[in-house]
């Protein structure tokens, strides 16, 4: 049996996807070619990329007035590509950022290179939320308290902080918060396709593929069409959304193999009932892990219960001196990559779509057994 892989990303892919890719490695559908060897303009690859676009639209019910783009450079490049494309929209060069952890901080820092960037709200300090004392970046700033500028080109947030384990899904209507017509831009890298997306309140959603959607190398961008075509003059041509959209994500040679494997993940997800069905499994998985952690006293998750991520579960051992032993023994038990991010410490279990309930149950059993021996 393969180990259970709790990596935050690149992360576990569904086994049937890996097996199909292996089977098709040297001869895709009788073409005589590996997908890696095909022209991106040939009929075979066109079929692959078109199906991937269509399947993603179907899986997330992406509205018709949104363009789906497959880009390169990861979410990190999008942190620059977004202001390069959007910040000059009304000629004012302003954007507002909500800070909820390391990834949104990075986005904000990068955007400052391109314009007048303000912090709309931040959880970067300790606070008391519903009677619970929360450390920095273990809660989410309340939208009603965001300081929004009605002449900003967009408001940016990260809806799942992969490192902090904070997930925020009630994306507000910015019109109701006084920022009329200002689009919301969301970094959904680490929970894309784990639950449905309500597109009514957003202008752009982006995500690196290497957690829930496929291998590293391709970035998903879903953008409302009216937001395309406003790039700054110095925006690189390959990163101008207008060029990428007009060329069907083929302004330059796309990451063909990554798109192919991502397309297999989309088909796997469709076979398993789509996003609504996987969401139910994700709820079960997250409940199994959080319920055990909360009840144990030996382990602890410090994120406010209202914004705990279903995908990334950071946890601490009450006795941190046992960390090394925990990691060594968990690996021996076939539970891989549980070490927490260095900025947070402790452990982190990333339980994306490809992790079945069985894998989470194996983790909980190991944690119980470890607690019994060391508690
Ligand atoms: N945003 C989030 C939420 C992430 O988790 C990551 C990667 N872990 C990034 C951005 C950066 O993505 P990439 O490394 O693909 O540029």
Boltz pocket constraint, residues with backbone or C-beta under 6 A from the ligand:
constraints:
  - pocket:
      binder: B
      contacts: [[A, 8], [A, 9], [A, 73], [A, 74], [A, 75], [A, 76], [A, 77], [A, 103], [A, 158], [A, 160], [A, 161], [A, 162], [A, 163], [A, 187], [A, 188], [A, 189], [A, 190], [A, 208]]
      max_distance: 6.0
